Amino acid sequence: MASALLRRFGVWAALAMIIAEVMGVGIFLTPASMSRTLGSTSWVLGVWALVGLLSAAGALCYAELGSRFPEAGGGYVYLREAFGERCAFVYGWMSLLVMDPGLTAALGVGLATYLLVLLGAPSSLVPVVAIIAILVLATISTLGLESSARVLRWTAIAKLVTIAVLIVAVLVRGNSGDATPTAVPASVPSFPALAGALMGAFFAFGGWWDLGKMSEEIVEPRRTLPVALVGGVVVVTLVYAGLSVAFMHAMQNRPQSSDEAFVASLGSALFGEGAGQVLAGAVVVAVAGSLAAVLLGAPRVYLAMARSGVFPASLVRFDARRQSAPRATLIQVALACVLVMLGTFDQILGYFIPAAVFFLGLSAAAILFLPRPPESPTIFRAPWHPLPIIVFLLLVVIMVVLFAVGRPVQTLIGAVVVGLGIPISFFVQRPRVSR
């Protein structure tokens, strides 16, 4: 199947996409939650360092696979090459019905929640506002790659500027009071608190792997992918760790019972009473960037499926001028809107994250089953092989177990939907001609 995709993403554009997608709804909420539940600077920094290190290991694997197979689709392509068409189809099925609409819905609900806080409107409007937000950003995505890239760049810049302002505000306010750094508690955090912190941290890092879906549009994949992927993970780790410490320093005398109350109270503590809306607005901008990135990357998986003959090519026909696939985006948006109407934020997360994490690990594990390429000017080889993939798979196993135990019903529903892809693959798959 011919493609209209062009190589337009250099290092900075790829890095902006990672920052825009990863630093979304979790930009303030996860540091806030970890600060409240762990109560120790050492434990908070330890969790961020651990998840950041394990994510960087996975980023190295994805950089190698992306440079070896610079095609649209990311995980779909890696699974197809390592484990065959049927395994790849089940991943594509999961992306279409579970991961892409689930992530889109979760981000839409997160954006709506804080937009309503910003406007002072009732929370009962969350589903309606979430659907409107998804439709607006989907429209921007269908207008073309340039429109989406512009949103990614400006939201990434806005996030980093907001973080810089927060850090300066914490330093100024912290020096004006009698606050002292949070002491390390004598006891180890409880298992539920630590497990929740790990899951929250992983969710806050979610999305860096989506750059692999754009490999066909990356300029010089061998150079760009490792710099953008690993560099993006490092930047995000430093930002989250810095924000967590700043939050704990600013808020140690203002304990809150919920993440939303924490963010509102933090805004008041730093910028004066009634200024909690400042951070609510920052969350809205952050989530808008993440949602734009998800809507941009998802159709690339469907394109890879169409090339394999297991998805209608007419639904992923890319506009050569705009570099967008309106029909594929419409499918993603329609399914996301259904999830918004049926579930809460936590229920949506439980529905898609375990299956997404499982296939994330399986697609990265392709590096163990494919023959290692020789030294080449066009292929990046992950250093210290096979240590990075072993370390990353450890993170994947931990996350799947924690989510399955913490949200068993939603995990089971997601697993059933994914499992249905196996028998369906026998009907839609056709013999592949040798290449």
Secondary structure as the mmCIF struct_conf table of DSSP 4:
data_model
#
loop_
_struct_conf.conf_type_id
_struct_conf.id
_struct_conf.beg_label_comp_id
_struct_conf.beg_label_asym_id
_struct_conf.beg_label_seq_id
_struct_conf.end_label_comp_id
_struct_conf.end_label_asym_id
_struct_conf.end_label_seq_id
STRN STRN1 PHE A 9 PHE A 9
HELX_RH_AL_P HELX_RH_AL_P1 VAL A 11 VAL A 22
BEND BEND1 MET A 23 GLY A 24
TURN_TY1_P TURN_TY1_P1 VAL A 25 VAL A 25
HELX_RH_AL_P HELX_RH_AL_P2 GLY A 26 LEU A 38
HELX_RH_AL_P HELX_RH_AL_P3 THR A 41 ARG A 68
BEND BEND2 PHE A 69 PHE A 69
BEND BEND3 GLU A 71 GLU A 71
TURN_TY1_P TURN_TY1_P2 ALA A 72 GLY A 74
HELX_RH_AL_P HELX_RH_AL_P4 GLY A 75 PHE A 83
HELX_RH_AL_P HELX_RH_AL_P5 GLU A 85 MET A 94
HELX_RH_PI_P HELX_RH_PI_P1 SER A 95 MET A 99
HELX_RH_AL_P HELX_RH_AL_P6 ASP A 100 LEU A 119
TURN_TY1_P TURN_TY1_P3 GLY A 120 GLY A 120
HELX_RH_3T_P HELX_RH_3T_P1 SER A 123 LEU A 125
HELX_RH_AL_P HELX_RH_AL_P7 VAL A 126 LEU A 143
HELX_RH_AL_P HELX_RH_AL_P8 LEU A 145 SER A 176
BEND BEND4 GLY A 177 GLY A 177
HELX_LH_PP_P HELX_LH_PP_P1 PRO A 181 PRO A 185
BEND BEND5 ALA A 186 SER A 187
HELX_LH_PP_P HELX_LH_PP_P2 VAL A 188 SER A 190
HELX_RH_AL_P HELX_RH_AL_P9 PHE A 191 PHE A 205
TURN_TY1_P TURN_TY1_P4 GLY A 206 GLY A 207
HELX_RH_3T_P HELX_RH_3T_P2 TRP A 208 GLU A 217
STRN STRN2 ILE A 218 ILE A 218
BEND BEND6 VAL A 219 GLU A 220
HELX_RH_AL_P HELX_RH_AL_P10 PRO A 221 MET A 251
TURN_TY1_P TURN_TY1_P5 GLN A 252 ASN A 253
BEND BEND7 ARG A 254 ARG A 254
BEND BEND8 SER A 257 SER A 258
HELX_RH_AL_P HELX_RH_AL_P11 ASP A 259 PHE A 271
TURN_TY1_P TURN_TY1_P6 GLU A 273 GLY A 274
TURN_TY1_P TURN_TY1_P7 GLY A 276 GLY A 276
HELX_RH_AL_P HELX_RH_AL_P12 GLN A 277 GLY A 297
TURN_TY1_P TURN_TY1_P8 ALA A 298 ALA A 298
HELX_RH_AL_P HELX_RH_AL_P13 PRO A 299 ARG A 307
TURN_TY1_P TURN_TY1_P9 SER A 308 GLY A 309
BEND BEND9 VAL A 310 PHE A 311
HELX_RH_3T_P HELX_RH_3T_P3 ALA A 313 VAL A 316
HELX_LH_PP_P HELX_LH_PP_P3 ARG A 317 ASP A 319
TURN_TY1_P TURN_TY1_P10 ALA A 320 ARG A 322
HELX_RH_AL_P HELX_RH_AL_P14 PRO A 326 LEU A 342
HELX_RH_AL_P HELX_RH_AL_P15 PHE A 345 ALA A 364
TURN_TY1_P TURN_TY1_P11 ALA A 365 ALA A 365
HELX_RH_AL_P HELX_RH_AL_P16 ALA A 366 PHE A 369
BEND BEND10 LEU A 370 LEU A 370
HELX_LH_PP_P HELX_LH_PP_P4 PRO A 371 GLU A 375
STRN STRN3 SER A 376 SER A 376
TURN_TY1_P TURN_TY1_P12 PRO A 377 THR A 378
STRN STRN4 ILE A 379 ILE A 379
TURN_TY1_P TURN_TY1_P13 PRO A 383 PRO A 386
HELX_RH_AL_P HELX_RH_AL_P17 LEU A 387 GLY A 406
BEND BEND11 ARG A 407 ARG A 407
HELX_RH_AL_P HELX_RH_AL_P18 PRO A 408 GLY A 419
TURN_TY1_P TURN_TY1_P14 LEU A 420 LEU A 420
HELX_RH_AL_P HELX_RH_AL_P19 GLY A 421 VAL A 428
HELX_LH_PP_P HELX_LH_PP_P5 PRO A 431 SER A 434
#
